[in-house]
Amino acid sequence: MAAEVVLTEEARKGIEGVKNVVITARMYRLVERLKDWPNVSGVKPLTGSLAGKYRLRTGDYRLQFHVETKRVKVEGRKFVKGKPVQVVEEVQRHRVVIEKVGHRDGFYDE
């Protein structure tokens, strides 16, 4: 199941503010890759005051994000010996919130 990816207004402005069209396209590809959370390569967890957040980079540009995970129960049917059986499974739903986008220089300065 694909994760929901949300861009904050600051992140959207960060991507749109990049003057290089190639870099902008690469940033949007990173956003698309995050839909496969947690199976995304190249993600680094941040430490210190940014603990609990992650970063993903392309070249000199970074995406900073956090992940909200919740467990939900999903009802479905499956067949056991040819007879339909109602089943309830617990699955995780992920919401990736991209908070900040920018160049590496001064990216982590508060």
PABA-432621 format. One record per residue (C-alpha): residue in three letters; x, y, z; residue number from 1. Coordinates in steps of 0.25 Angstrom, whole numbers, plus 5000, padded with zeros to 4 digits. Example, Ala and Ser with C-alpha at 12.3 -4.5 7.8 and 13.67 -1.06 7.14 Angstrom:
BEGIN
+-------+------+------+------+---------+
! kolpa !   xx !   yy !   zz ! drenvex !
+-------+------+------+------+---------+
!   ALA ! 5049 ! 4982 ! 5031 !       1 !
!   SER ! 5055 ! 4996 ! 5029 !       2 !
+-------+------+------+------+---------+
// end
This chain:
BEGIN
+-------+------+------+------+---------+
! kolpa !   xx !   yy !   zz ! drenvex !
+-------+------+------+------+---------+
!   MET ! 5000 ! 5000 ! 5000 !       1 !
!   ALA ! 5006 ! 5014 ! 4996 !       2 !
!   ALA ! 5009 ! 5024 ! 5007 !       3 !
!   GLU ! 5002 ! 5037 ! 5006 !       4 !
!   VAL ! 5012 ! 5048 ! 5003 !       5 !
!   VAL ! 5009 ! 5063 ! 5007 !       6 !
!   LEU ! 5017 ! 5075 ! 5004 !       7 !
!   THR ! 5016 ! 5087 ! 5014 !       8 !
!   GLU ! 5015 ! 5101 ! 5008 !       9 !
!   GLU ! 5029 ! 5103 ! 5011 !      10 !
!   ALA ! 5034 ! 5091 ! 5004 !      11 !
!   ARG ! 5026 ! 5094 ! 4992 !      12 !
!   LYS ! 5032 ! 5108 ! 4991 !      13 !
!   GLY ! 5045 ! 5102 ! 4993 !      14 !
!   ILE ! 5044 ! 5093 ! 4981 !      15 !
!   GLU ! 5038 ! 5104 ! 4972 !      16 !
!   GLY ! 5049 ! 5113 ! 4977 !      17 !
!   VAL ! 5060 ! 5104 ! 4970 !      18 !
!   LYS ! 5064 ! 5111 ! 4957 !      19 !
!   ASN ! 5069 ! 5099 ! 4951 !      20 !
!   VAL ! 5058 ! 5091 ! 4944 !      21 !
!   VAL ! 5066 ! 5078 ! 4944 !      22 !
!   ILE ! 5068 ! 5079 ! 4959 !      23 !
!   THR ! 5053 ! 5082 ! 4961 !      24 !
!   ALA ! 5050 ! 5070 ! 4953 !      25 !
!   ARG ! 5059 ! 5062 ! 4962 !      26 !
!   MET ! 5053 ! 5067 ! 4974 !      27 !
!   TYR ! 5039 ! 5063 ! 4970 !      28 !
!   ARG ! 5044 ! 5049 ! 4966 !      29 !
!   LEU ! 5049 ! 5048 ! 4981 !      30 !
!   VAL ! 5035 ! 5052 ! 4985 !      31 !
!   GLU ! 5029 ! 5041 ! 4977 !      32 !
!   ARG ! 5039 ! 5031 ! 4983 !      33 !
!   LEU ! 5034 ! 5034 ! 4997 !      34 !
!   LYS ! 5021 ! 5028 ! 4993 !      35 !
!   ASP ! 5028 ! 5014 ! 4995 !      36 !
!   TRP ! 5031 ! 5017 ! 5009 !      37 !
!   PRO ! 5038 ! 5010 ! 5017 !      38 !
!   ASN ! 5045 ! 5004 ! 5005 !      39 !
!   VAL ! 5052 ! 5016 ! 5000 !      40 !
!   SER ! 5067 ! 5015 ! 4999 !      41 !
!   GLY ! 5077 ! 5027 ! 5002 !      42 !
!   VAL ! 5068 ! 5032 ! 5014 !      43 !
!   LYS ! 5076 ! 5037 ! 5026 !      44 !
!   PRO ! 5071 ! 5039 ! 5040 !      45 !
!   LEU ! 5074 ! 5052 ! 5046 !      46 !
!   THR ! 5080 ! 5054 ! 5060 !      47 !
!   GLY ! 5081 ! 5064 ! 5071 !      48 !
!   SER ! 5070 ! 5075 ! 5071 !      49 !
!   LEU ! 5065 ! 5068 ! 5058 !      50 !
!   ALA ! 5063 ! 5054 ! 5063 !      51 !
!   GLY ! 5051 ! 5048 ! 5058 !      52 !
!   LYS ! 5052 ! 5054 ! 5045 !      53 !
!   TYR ! 5059 ! 5049 ! 5032 !      54 !
!   ARG ! 5066 ! 5054 ! 5020 !      55 !
!   LEU ! 5067 ! 5050 ! 5005 !      56 !
!   ARG ! 5076 ! 5057 ! 4996 !      57 !
!   THR ! 5079 ! 5058 ! 4981 !      58 !
!   GLY ! 5092 ! 5065 ! 4978 !      59 !
!   ASP ! 5093 ! 5077 ! 4987 !      60 !
!   TYR ! 5079 ! 5078 ! 4990 !      61 !
!   ARG ! 5071 ! 5072 ! 5002 !      62 !
!   LEU ! 5057 ! 5068 ! 5006 !      63 !
!   GLN ! 5054 ! 5068 ! 5021 !      64 !
!   PHE ! 5042 ! 5060 ! 5025 !      65 !
!   HIS ! 5036 ! 5053 ! 5037 !      66 !
!   VAL ! 5027 ! 5040 ! 5036 !      67 !
!   GLU ! 5014 ! 5038 ! 5043 !      68 !
!   THR ! 5010 ! 5024 ! 5045 !      69 !
!   LYS ! 4996 ! 5018 ! 5050 !      70 !
!   ARG ! 4991 ! 5004 ! 5051 !      71 !
!   VAL ! 4977 ! 5002 ! 5044 !      72 !
!   LYS ! 4968 ! 4990 ! 5043 !      73 !
!   VAL ! 4964 ! 4986 ! 5029 !      74 !
!   GLU ! 4953 ! 4976 ! 5027 !      75 !
!   GLY ! 4953 ! 4967 ! 5015 !      76 !
!   ARG ! 4950 ! 4953 ! 5010 !      77 !
!   LYS ! 4958 ! 4941 ! 5007 !      78 !
!   PHE ! 4954 ! 4927 ! 5003 !      79 !
!   VAL ! 4957 ! 4915 ! 5012 !      80 !
!   LYS ! 4954 ! 4902 ! 5006 !      81 !
!   GLY ! 4945 ! 4908 ! 4995 !      82 !
!   LYS ! 4937 ! 4916 ! 5006 !      83 !
!   PRO ! 4937 ! 4931 ! 5008 !      84 !
!   VAL ! 4942 ! 4935 ! 5021 !      85 !
!   GLN ! 4942 ! 4949 ! 5027 !      86 !
!   VAL ! 4956 ! 4954 ! 5032 !      87 !
!   VAL ! 4961 ! 4966 ! 5039 !      88 !
!   GLU ! 4975 ! 4970 ! 5038 !      89 !
!   GLU ! 4983 ! 4981 ! 5044 !      90 !
!   VAL ! 4992 ! 4989 ! 5035 !      91 !
!   GLN ! 5001 ! 5001 ! 5036 !      92 !
!   ARG ! 4997 ! 5014 ! 5028 !      93 !
!   HIS ! 5009 ! 5024 ! 5026 !      94 !
!   ARG ! 5008 ! 5038 ! 5024 !      95 !
!   VAL ! 5021 ! 5045 ! 5020 !      96 !
!   VAL ! 5021 ! 5060 ! 5022 !      97 !
!   ILE ! 5031 ! 5068 ! 5015 !      98 !
!   GLU ! 5035 ! 5080 ! 5023 !      99 !
!   LYS ! 5046 ! 5086 ! 5016 !     100 !
!   VAL ! 5054 ! 5086 ! 5003 !     101 !
!   GLY ! 5067 ! 5094 ! 5000 !     102 !
!   HIS ! 5081 ! 5094 ! 4996 !     103 !
!   ARG ! 5091 ! 5088 ! 5006 !     104 !
!   ASP ! 5098 ! 5101 ! 5010 !     105 !
!   GLY ! 5091 ! 5105 ! 5022 !     106 !
!   PHE ! 5080 ! 5095 ! 5021 !     107 !
!   TYR ! 5080 ! 5090 ! 5035 !     108 !
!   ASP ! 5082 ! 5104 ! 5041 !     109 !
!   GLU ! 5070 ! 5108 ! 5050 !     110 !
+-------+------+------+------+---------+
// end
